[in-house]
Amino acid sequence: MSPATNSPARSTATRNTKVMNRFDLTSRLVAKLKNEEAVIGGIGNTNFDLWAAGHRPQNFYMLGSMGLAFPIALGVALAQTNRRVFALEGDGSLLMQLGCLSTIAALKPKNLCMIVMDNGLYQITGSQPTPAAAVSDIVAIAIGSGLSESAWAADEEDFERLVDQSLSASAPMLIGVRIDEKPGVGATRRDPVQIRERFMLGLGVREAL
């Protein structure tokens, strides 16, 4: 059993959520995106599954830097206030950049939704346990940082309900989901220039040549 599913110190809210699958949840999210919403995928398995779930020009795939999916998504949300922006991040990566939660809470981008895929592991580097495996509750941290619209998704149906809520929200939201240890389904094409250029075209900030 993984650290994420066998930790007495984790909050009751965390323990009462179903352990779900990252690719399935990502696919459910992508299926709901009908208005060219931007999606920022964190490094590793998070963006591998985003790539596999449905490649879109409005997707941005992080490469090589832990914890920057939320800050990049914040920049997009502030620059394009009429566009809904989603950010997908693992618990280990978010723990590298917790200060961004306070910044996002202070700036209050109403069009930003953050999704934390929490399996209690630094999975891509050898499955070492993260602090979220035993003592740190990501959603409680977010609420304490000022992101009052933060919640654990109890199951897949609840996840979809929260995503639907975020599409018309008037404040930034954070959705925590407990996931299993299965690796990402796909593999992102590692071409930073291509990723950047396609994303800029997808957001309408650069014209095709």
C-alpha positions as protocol buffer text, in pm:
chain_id: "A"
residue {
  index: 1
  type: MET
  ca { x: 0 y: 0 z: 0 }
}
residue {
  index: 2
  type: SER
  ca { x: 135 y: 343 z: -89 }
}
residue {
  index: 3
  type: PRO
  ca { x: 220 y: 609 z: 173 }
}
residue {
  index: 4
  type: ALA
  ca { x: -74 y: 811 z: 42 }
}
residue {
  index: 5
  type: THR
  ca { x: -323 y: 542 z: 143 }
}
residue {
  index: 6
  type: ASN
  ca { x: -179 y: 426 z: 475 }
}
residue {
  index: 7
  type: SER
  ca { x: -102 y: 739 z: 676 }
}
residue {
  index: 8
  type: PRO
  ca { x: -282 y: 788 z: 1009 }
}
residue {
  index: 9
  type: ALA
  ca { x: -158 y: 1146 z: 1033 }
}
residue {
  index: 10
  type: ARG
  ca { x: -335 y: 1262 z: 719 }
}
residue {
  index: 11
  type: SER
  ca { x: -658 y: 1455 z: 776 }
}
residue {
  index: 12
  type: THR
  ca { x: -995 y: 1284 z: 789 }
}
residue {
  index: 13
  type: ALA
  ca { x: -1098 y: 1470 z: 473 }
}
residue {
  index: 14
  type: THR
  ca { x: -795 y: 1334 z: 289 }
}
residue {
  index: 15
  type: ARG
  ca { x: -843 y: 976 z: 410 }
}
residue {
  index: 16
  type: ASN
  ca { x: -1210 y: 978 z: 311 }
}
residue {
  index: 17
  type: THR
  ca { x: -1136 y: 1054 z: -54 }
}
residue {
  index: 18
  type: LYS
  ca { x: -1121 y: 778 z: -311 }
}
residue {
  index: 19
  type: VAL
  ca { x: -785 y: 689 z: -466 }
}
residue {
  index: 20
  type: MET
  ca { x: -833 y: 765 z: -835 }
}
residue {
  index: 21
  type: ASN
  ca { x: -625 y: 751 z: -1154 }
}
residue {
  index: 22
  type: ARG
  ca { x: -440 y: 1050 z: -1295 }
}
residue {
  index: 23
  type: PHE
  ca { x: -500 y: 970 z: -1662 }
}
residue {
  index: 24
  type: ASP
  ca { x: -870 y: 908 z: -1606 }
}
residue {
  index: 25
  type: LEU
  ca { x: -912 y: 1236 z: -1419 }
}
residue {
  index: 26
  type: THR
  ca { x: -713 y: 1428 z: -1679 }
}
residue {
  index: 27
  type: SER
  ca { x: -927 y: 1279 z: -1955 }
}
residue {
  index: 28
  type: ARG
  ca { x: -1241 y: 1382 z: -1768 }
}
residue {
  index: 29
  type: LEU
  ca { x: -1109 y: 1737 z: -1740 }
}
residue {
  index: 30
  type: VAL
  ca { x: -1010 y: 1765 z: -2107 }
}
residue {
  index: 31
  type: ALA
  ca { x: -1353 y: 1635 z: -2215 }
}
residue {
  index: 32
  type: LYS
  ca { x: -1513 y: 1937 z: -2042 }
}
residue {
  index: 33
  type: LEU
  ca { x: -1300 y: 2200 z: -2217 }
}
residue {
  index: 34
  type: LYS
  ca { x: -1514 y: 2355 z: -2490 }
}
residue {
  index: 35
  type: ASN
  ca { x: -1393 y: 2717 z: -2501 }
}
residue {
  index: 36
  type: GLU
  ca { x: -1017 y: 2699 z: -2566 }
}
residue {
  index: 37
  type: GLU
  ca { x: -934 y: 2693 z: -2195 }
}
residue {
  index: 38
  type: ALA
  ca { x: -561 y: 2693 z: -2123 }
}
residue {
  index: 39
  type: VAL
  ca { x: -412 y: 2396 z: -1937 }
}
residue {
  index: 40
  type: ILE
  ca { x: -65 y: 2402 z: -1781 }
}
residue {
  index: 41
  type: GLY
  ca { x: 75 y: 2057 z: -1704 }
}
residue {
  index: 42
  type: GLY
  ca { x: 344 y: 2015 z: -1439 }
}
residue {
  index: 43
  type: ILE
  ca { x: 657 y: 1813 z: -1509 }
}
residue {
  index: 44
  type: GLY
  ca { x: 670 y: 1435 z: -1540 }
}
residue {
  index: 45
  type: ASN
  ca { x: 368 y: 1209 z: -1526 }
}
residue {
  index: 46
  type: THR
  ca { x: 126 y: 1500 z: -1488 }
}
residue {
  index: 47
  type: ASN
  ca { x: 199 y: 1634 z: -1835 }
}
residue {
  index: 48
  type: PHE
  ca { x: 256 y: 1287 z: -1983 }
}
residue {
  index: 49
  type: ASP
  ca { x: -109 y: 1214 z: -1904 }
}
residue {
  index: 50
  type: LEU
  ca { x: -218 y: 1558 z: -2027 }
}
residue {
  index: 51
  type: TRP
  ca { x: -46 y: 1489 z: -2360 }
}
residue {
  index: 52
  type: ALA
  ca { x: -211 y: 1148 z: -2387 }
}
residue {
  index: 53
  type: ALA
  ca { x: -556 y: 1268 z: -2277 }
}
residue {
  index: 54
  type: GLY
  ca { x: -600 y: 1500 z: -2572 }
}
residue {
  index: 55
  type: HIS
  ca { x: -334 y: 1713 z: -2734 }
}
residue {
  index: 56
  type: ARG
  ca { x: -456 y: 2072 z: -2771 }
}
residue {
  index: 57
  type: PRO
  ca { x: -279 y: 2392 z: -2883 }
}
residue {
  index: 58
  type: GLN
  ca { x: -393 y: 2549 z: -2555 }
}
residue {
  index: 59
  type: ASN
  ca { x: -190 y: 2295 z: -2353 }
}
residue {
  index: 60
  type: PHE
  ca { x: 148 y: 2393 z: -2212 }
}
residue {
  index: 61
  type: TYR
  ca { x: 379 y: 2115 z: -2099 }
}
residue {
  index: 62
  type: MET
  ca { x: 636 y: 2193 z: -1829 }
}
residue {
  index: 63
  type: LEU
  ca { x: 983 y: 2046 z: -1875 }
}
residue {
  index: 64
  type: GLY
  ca { x: 1252 y: 2015 z: -1610 }
}
residue {
  index: 65
  type: SER
  ca { x: 1142 y: 2257 z: -1336 }
}
residue {
  index: 66
  type: MET
  ca { x: 946 y: 2142 z: -1031 }
}
residue {
  index: 67
  type: GLY
  ca { x: 672 y: 2358 z: -890 }
}
residue {
  index: 68
  type: LEU
  ca { x: 623 y: 2610 z: -1171 }
}
residue {
  index: 69
  type: ALA
  ca { x: 291 y: 2497 z: -1319 }
}
residue {
  index: 70
  type: PHE
  ca { x: 86 y: 2714 z: -1082 }
}
residue {
  index: 71
  type: PRO
  ca { x: 303 y: 3028 z: -1122 }
}
residue {
  index: 72
  type: ILE
  ca { x: 294 y: 2996 z: -1503 }
}
residue {
  index: 73
  type: ALA
  ca { x: -83 y: 2942 z: -1495 }
}
residue {
  index: 74
  type: LEU
  ca { x: -116 y: 3251 z: -1274 }
}
residue {
  index: 75
  type: GLY
  ca { x: 64 y: 3457 z: -1538 }
}
residue {
  index: 76
  type: VAL
  ca { x: -165 y: 3326 z: -1812 }
}
residue {
  index: 77
  type: ALA
  ca { x: -475 y: 3390 z: -1601 }
}
residue {
  index: 78
  type: LEU
  ca { x: -371 y: 3749 z: -1529 }
}
residue {
  index: 79
  type: ALA
  ca { x: -279 y: 3815 z: -1893 }
}
residue {
  index: 80
  type: GLN
  ca { x: -598 y: 3666 z: -2038 }
}
residue {
  index: 81
  type: THR
  ca { x: -872 y: 3734 z: -1789 }
}
residue {
  index: 82
  type: ASN
  ca { x: -1149 y: 3616 z: -2023 }
}
residue {
  index: 83
  type: ARG
  ca { x: -994 y: 3272 z: -2062 }
}
residue {
  index: 84
  type: ARG
  ca { x: -1035 y: 2996 z: -1805 }
}
residue {
  index: 85
  type: VAL
  ca { x: -700 y: 2852 z: -1701 }
}
residue {
  index: 86
  type: PHE
  ca { x: -631 y: 2513 z: -1542 }
}
residue {
  index: 87
  type: ALA
  ca { x: -305 y: 2401 z: -1385 }
}
residue {
  index: 88
  type: LEU
  ca { x: -216 y: 2040 z: -1310 }
}
residue {
  index: 89
  type: GLU
  ca { x: 55 y: 1971 z: -1053 }
}
residue {
  index: 90
  type: GLY
  ca { x: 182 y: 1684 z: -842 }
}
residue {
  index: 91
  type: ASP
  ca { x: 207 y: 1706 z: -465 }
}
residue {
  index: 92
  type: GLY
  ca { x: 587 y: 1683 z: -471 }
}
residue {
  index: 93
  type: SER
  ca { x: 622 y: 1965 z: -722 }
}
residue {
  index: 94
  type: LEU
  ca { x: 380 y: 2191 z: -536 }
}
residue {
  index: 95
  type: LEU
  ca { x: 570 y: 2137 z: -212 }
}
residue {
  index: 96
  type: MET
  ca { x: 874 y: 2289 z: -389 }
}
residue {
  index: 97
  type: GLN
  ca { x: 684 y: 2614 z: -448 }
}
residue {
  index: 98
  type: LEU
  ca { x: 425 y: 2654 z: -172 }
}
residue {
  index: 99
  type: GLY
  ca { x: 468 y: 3030 z: -165 }
}
residue {
  index: 100
  type: CYS
  ca { x: 282 y: 3058 z: -494 }
}
residue {
  index: 101
  type: LEU
  ca { x: -42 y: 2971 z: -313 }
}
residue {
  index: 102
  type: SER
  ca { x: -25 y: 3288 z: -104 }
}
residue {
  index: 103
  type: THR
  ca { x: 56 y: 3496 z: -411 }
}
residue {
  index: 104
  type: ILE
  ca { x: -240 y: 3350 z: -602 }
}
residue {
  index: 105
  type: ALA
  ca { x: -468 y: 3409 z: -303 }
}
residue {
  index: 106
  type: ALA
  ca { x: -356 y: 3773 z: -285 }
}
residue {
  index: 107
  type: LEU
  ca { x: -404 y: 3839 z: -657 }
}
residue {
  index: 108
  type: LYS
  ca { x: -740 y: 3656 z: -673 }
}
residue {
  index: 109
  type: PRO
  ca { x: -753 y: 3552 z: -1041 }
}
residue {
  index: 110
  type: LYS
  ca { x: -1113 y: 3438 z: -1074 }
}
residue {
  index: 111
  type: ASN
  ca { x: -1039 y: 3239 z: -1391 }
}
residue {
  index: 112
  type: LEU
  ca { x: -776 y: 3005 z: -1241 }
}
residue {
  index: 113
  type: CYS
  ca { x: -834 y: 2649 z: -1122 }
}
residue {
  index: 114
  type: MET
  ca { x: -548 y: 2444 z: -976 }
}
residue {
  index: 115
  type: ILE
  ca { x: -560 y: 2066 z: -957 }
}
residue {
  index: 116
  type: VAL
  ca { x: -317 y: 1881 z: -730 }
}
residue {
  index: 117
  type: MET
  ca { x: -253 y: 1516 z: -814 }
}
residue {
  index: 118
  type: ASP
  ca { x: -150 y: 1373 z: -477 }
}
residue {
  index: 119
  type: ASN
  ca { x: -6 y: 1022 z: -451 }
}
residue {
  index: 120
  type: GLY
  ca { x: 233 y: 1106 z: -169 }
}
residue {
  index: 121
  type: LEU
  ca { x: 533 y: 1026 z: -389 }
}
residue {
  index: 122
  type: TYR
  ca { x: 817 y: 1185 z: -579 }
}
residue {
  index: 123
  type: GLN
  ca { x: 721 y: 929 z: -840 }
}
residue {
  index: 124
  type: ILE
  ca { x: 942 y: 1024 z: -1133 }
}
residue {
  index: 125
  type: THR
  ca { x: 1264 y: 1014 z: -928 }
}
residue {
  index: 126
  type: GLY
  ca { x: 1215 y: 678 z: -759 }
}
residue {
  index: 127
  type: SER
  ca { x: 888 y: 694 z: -562 }
}
residue {
  index: 128
  type: GLN
  ca { x: 1034 y: 845 z: -248 }
}
residue {
  index: 129
  type: PRO
  ca { x: 755 y: 958 z: -9 }
}
residue {
  index: 130
  type: THR
  ca { x: 668 y: 1328 z: 0 }
}
residue {
  index: 131
  type: PRO
  ca { x: 567 y: 1512 z: 318 }
}
residue {
  index: 132
  type: ALA
  ca { x: 211 y: 1491 z: 182 }
}
residue {
  index: 133
  type: ALA
  ca { x: 230 y: 1114 z: 239 }
}
residue {
  index: 134
  type: ALA
  ca { x: 209 y: 1153 z: 615 }
}
residue {
  index: 135
  type: VAL
  ca { x: 199 y: 1502 z: 766 }
}
residue {
  index: 136
  type: SER
  ca { x: 103 y: 1765 z: 509 }
}
residue {
  index: 137
  type: ASP
  ca { x: -252 y: 1820 z: 384 }
}
residue {
  index: 138
  type: ILE
  ca { x: -228 y: 2013 z: 57 }
}
residue {
  index: 139
  type: VAL
  ca { x: -587 y: 2141 z: 67 }
}
residue {
  index: 140
  type: ALA
  ca { x: -551 y: 2257 z: 429 }
}
residue {
  index: 141
  type: ILE
  ca { x: -232 y: 2440 z: 330 }
}
residue {
  index: 142
  type: ALA
  ca { x: -414 y: 2608 z: 41 }
}
residue {
  index: 143
  type: ILE
  ca { x: -700 y: 2719 z: 266 }
}
residue {
  index: 144
  type: GLY
  ca { x: -450 y: 2849 z: 519 }
}
residue {
  index: 145
  type: SER
  ca { x: -280 y: 3043 z: 240 }
}
residue {
  index: 146
  type: GLY
  ca { x: -606 y: 3225 z: 166 }
}
residue {
  index: 147
  type: LEU
  ca { x: -750 y: 3004 z: -109 }
}
residue {
  index: 148
  type: SER
  ca { x: -1085 y: 2946 z: 58 }
}
residue {
  index: 149
  type: GLU
  ca { x: -1231 y: 2773 z: -250 }
}
residue {
  index: 150
  type: SER
  ca { x: -1019 y: 2462 z: -201 }
}
residue {
  index: 151
  type: ALA
  ca { x: -1146 y: 2108 z: -154 }
}
residue {
  index: 152
  type: TRP
  ca { x: -1063 y: 1741 z: -186 }
}
residue {
  index: 153
  type: ALA
  ca { x: -1257 y: 1560 z: -458 }
}
residue {
  index: 154
  type: ALA
  ca { x: -1429 y: 1267 z: -291 }
}
residue {
  index: 155
  type: ASP
  ca { x: -1449 y: 1060 z: -611 }
}
residue {
  index: 156
  type: GLU
  ca { x: -1465 y: 1097 z: -990 }
}
residue {
  index: 157
  type: GLU
  ca { x: -1819 y: 1237 z: -986 }
}
residue {
  index: 158
  type: ASP
  ca { x: -1723 y: 1494 z: -724 }
}
residue {
  index: 159
  type: PHE
  ca { x: -1414 y: 1587 z: -929 }
}
residue {
  index: 160
  type: GLU
  ca { x: -1632 y: 1657 z: -1231 }
}
residue {
  index: 161
  type: ARG
  ca { x: -1868 y: 1864 z: -1016 }
}
residue {
  index: 162
  type: LEU
  ca { x: -1580 y: 2074 z: -889 }
}
residue {
  index: 163
  type: VAL
  ca { x: -1443 y: 2125 z: -1240 }
}
residue {
  index: 164
  type: ASP
  ca { x: -1788 y: 2237 z: -1357 }
}
residue {
  index: 165
  type: GLN
  ca { x: -1802 y: 2477 z: -1062 }
}
residue {
  index: 166
  type: SER
  ca { x: -1463 y: 2621 z: -1155 }
}
residue {
  index: 167
  type: LEU
  ca { x: -1579 y: 2703 z: -1508 }
}
residue {
  index: 168
  type: SER
  ca { x: -1805 y: 2976 z: -1369 }
}
residue {
  index: 169
  type: ALA
  ca { x: -1624 y: 3055 z: -1045 }
}
residue {
  index: 170
  type: SER
  ca { x: -1557 y: 3410 z: -929 }
}
residue {
  index: 171
  type: ALA
  ca { x: -1248 y: 3321 z: -726 }
}
residue {
  index: 172
  type: PRO
  ca { x: -944 y: 3097 z: -775 }
}
residue {
  index: 173
  type: MET
  ca { x: -1011 y: 2732 z: -692 }
}
residue {
  index: 174
  type: LEU
  ca { x: -788 y: 2444 z: -587 }
}
residue {
  index: 175
  type: ILE
  ca { x: -899 y: 2083 z: -623 }
}
residue {
  index: 176
  type: GLY
  ca { x: -706 y: 1809 z: -447 }
}
residue {
  index: 177
  type: VAL
  ca { x: -729 y: 1454 z: -579 }
}
residue {
  index: 178
  type: ARG
  ca { x: -573 y: 1140 z: -438 }
}
residue {
  index: 179
  type: ILE
  ca { x: -427 y: 926 z: -712 }
}
residue {
  index: 180
  type: ASP
  ca { x: -270 y: 582 z: -747 }
}
residue {
  index: 181
  type: GLU
  ca { x: 92 y: 505 z: -831 }
}
residue {
  index: 182
  type: LYS
  ca { x: 41 y: 418 z: -1199 }
}
residue {
  index: 183
  type: PRO
  ca { x: 288 y: 597 z: -1430 }
}
residue {
  index: 184
  type: GLY
  ca { x: 183 y: 839 z: -1700 }
}
residue {
  index: 185
  type: VAL
  ca { x: 24 y: 690 z: -2008 }
}
residue {
  index: 186
  type: GLY
  ca { x: 211 y: 886 z: -2274 }
}
residue {
  index: 187
  type: ALA
  ca { x: 536 y: 1073 z: -2314 }
}
residue {
  index: 188
  type: THR
  ca { x: 552 y: 1443 z: -2396 }
}
residue {
  index: 189
  type: ARG
  ca { x: 757 y: 1537 z: -2702 }
}
residue {
  index: 190
  type: ARG
  ca { x: 1046 y: 1723 z: -2540 }
}
residue {
  index: 191
  type: ASP
  ca { x: 1083 y: 2021 z: -2771 }
}
residue {
  index: 192
  type: PRO
  ca { x: 1063 y: 2341 z: -2563 }
}
residue {
  index: 193
  type: VAL
  ca { x: 1050 y: 2577 z: -2863 }
}
residue {
  index: 194
  type: GLN
  ca { x: 770 y: 2380 z: -3026 }
}
residue {
  index: 195
  type: ILE
  ca { x: 575 y: 2364 z: -2701 }
}
residue {
  index: 196
  type: ARG
  ca { x: 608 y: 2741 z: -2652 }
}
residue {
  index: 197
  type: GLU
  ca { x: 520 y: 2833 z: -3009 }
}
residue {
  index: 198
  type: ARG
  ca { x: 216 y: 2604 z: -3027 }
}
residue {
  index: 199
  type: PHE
  ca { x: 89 y: 2739 z: -2694 }
}
residue {
  index: 200
  type: MET
  ca { x: 130 y: 3102 z: -2802 }
}
residue {
  index: 201
  type: LEU
  ca { x: -60 y: 3026 z: -3122 }
}
residue {
  index: 202
  type: GLY
  ca { x: -327 y: 2847 z: -2921 }
}
residue {
  index: 203
  type: LEU
  ca { x: -375 y: 3153 z: -2699 }
}
residue {
  index: 204
  type: GLY
  ca { x: -389 y: 3387 z: -2995 }
}
residue {
  index: 205
  type: VAL
  ca { x: -85 y: 3590 z: -2894 }
}
residue {
  index: 206
  type: ARG
  ca { x: 117 y: 3493 z: -3201 }
}
residue {
  index: 207
  type: GLU
  ca { x: 4 y: 3457 z: -3559 }
}
residue {
  index: 208
  type: ALA
  ca { x: 95 y: 3154 z: -3771 }
}
residue {
  index: 209
  type: LEU
  ca { x: 363 y: 3221 z: -4028 }
}
